[in-house]
Amino acid sequence: MDHSAIQKRLTETEERIALGQRQVAQQQELIVKLEADGQSAAHAKYLLAGLELLQAARRDGRDKLLKRLEKVK
């Protein structure tokens, strides 16, 4: 993969990370609201855990892309 292709994938990954962070924040807010209303937040917490795992994978992918980018400079 050449420099511009890696840069493009890196940009896309950064966008996905930003979107994912917004989703994590929204899910956290939902959990707070559910718990404040005395409702079960178990499913919402389960979904949050999945979102957080996905974010970790995205960050790992970003880190790998950054290393590849350094090698092609």
N, C-alpha and C positions, 0 to 999 in steps of 0.2 A: 504494500500500500504506500502510495507516495504522500508527500507532506500535505498537499491540499486535501486529499481524501481523508487523511487522519484528522486534519483540522475540522473538516466538515462533520465527521462523526463525533468529534469532541464537542462541537457546538450543539449538535443534536442531543448528546448525552447531558450536557449542562442544562438544556431546556427541559429535559425529562426530570432531572434532579430538582429543578425549581418547581415544576408542576407537582412532583411528588411531595415536596416540602409543604406546599399549600394543602395537598390532600391530607397529609399527616396532621397539620394544624387544624383542619376542619374536623377530622375524626376526633382529635383531642377535645375540641370544643363540644362535639356531640356527646362525648363521654361525660364531660362535666355537667352538661344540661340534663342528661338522663339520670345521673346520680343525684343531682339537685332536686329532680322531680320524684325521686324515690323509685325510679324504674331500674330494671336490670340493664347493666351496661356490658354484660359478659360477651355478647356477640360483637358489640362495637369494639371492645378491647381485643378480641380475637382478630378482627379485621385490621385494627391498628398494628398489631404485631406483624401481620402479613405485609402491610405497607412499609413498616420499618425494615423488614428483611429485604424487600424490593429496593428500598433506598440504599441499603448497604451494598447490594449487588451492583446498583448503578454507580455508586462511588468507587467500587473496586474496578469496574469497567473504565471509568474515567481515569483512574490512576494508571491503569495499563496503557490507555491511549496516550497519556502524558509521557510515559516512559518511551513508547514507540516514537512519539514526536521528537523527543530528545535525540533518539538514535538516527533519525533521518535529516537532522539539521546540518 
